[in-house]
């Protein structure tokens, strides 16, 4: 019985130490305003075409990072992504890693939070045979509204691809 008590005690200590390791850094806590279920409607423009898009986000805290589940509906297709945001303490930047059903490789974005605006720029990323570089900007407008923009890089110029208001429908 004494051995069982020691084992259970040791297991509890290990569990507590892992819980402490998984605590989010202050930089991730600074993004708490993103947590919740969000919806938005707008347009997306690329290669001379503009289409309507409906976007649904689910953003949750998950240990030391945020988890974003996204569904974008355009042209009758559902495009989904699972993304993780973490803070790179060595480089002092946010890193977003996104996995989608419309690209073979993950998208890696890096960025910063300045004056309440999270801006990230992706590394060159291949989608449907085209290499692209995008910039996303999220700005909290009110407690339950985010302005969300996507810009695409064309040569040395950024071109707006999408801009919409995302509305929080519920909080976790």
Secondary structure, 3 states (H helix, E strand, C coil): CHHHHHHHHHHHHHHHHHHHHCCCCHHHHCCHHHCEEEEEEEEEEECCEEEEEEEEEEEEEECCEEEEEEEEEECCEEEEEEEEEEEECCCCEEEEEEEECCCCCCEEEEEEEECCEEEEEECCEEECCEEECEEEEEEEEECCEEEEEEEEEECCEEEEEEEEEEEEEECC
